[in-house]
Amino acid sequence: MYKDIVSAVYHGQYKIKLTFEDGKTGVVDFHKYLKKGGVFKSFSDLEFFKNFKINTELGVLTWNNNIDIAPEVIYNEATNTPLPSWMDA
């Protein structure tokens, strides 16, 4: 189970400092998502990227209410904890 994001602060370039409901914090560098293309192509506009919000109902980070990243992945990257076993491929 993932933890809700309760705070997100822009930290320069493509980095965001996140705080989760369990009190853990970490900085995630989203630059690698630029290479994924698709909806993440929008991240090439840094002003677009900086305009993120927390969907408080779902506890996830969103851009323009239609782009988000799996919360388990974000938690893993920010806190350096293992992904849930059901995500191992």
HELIX and SHEET records of a PDB file:
HELIX    1   1 PHE A   30  LYS A   36  5                                   7    
HELIX    2   2 GLY A   38  SER A   44  5                                   7    
HELIX    3   3 LEU A   46  LYS A   50  1                                   5    
HELIX    4   4 PRO A   71  THR A   79  1                                   9    
HELIX    5   5 SER A   85  MET A   87  5                                   3    
SHEET    1   A 3 ILE A   5  TYR A  10  0                                        
SHEET    2   A 3 LYS A  15  PHE A  20 -1                                        
SHEET    3   A 3 THR A  25  ASP A  29 -1                                        
SHEET    1   B 3 PHE A  52  ASN A  55  0                                        
SHEET    2   B 3 VAL A  60  TRP A  63 -1                                        
SHEET    3   B 3 ILE A  67  ASP A  68 -1                                        
END                                                                             
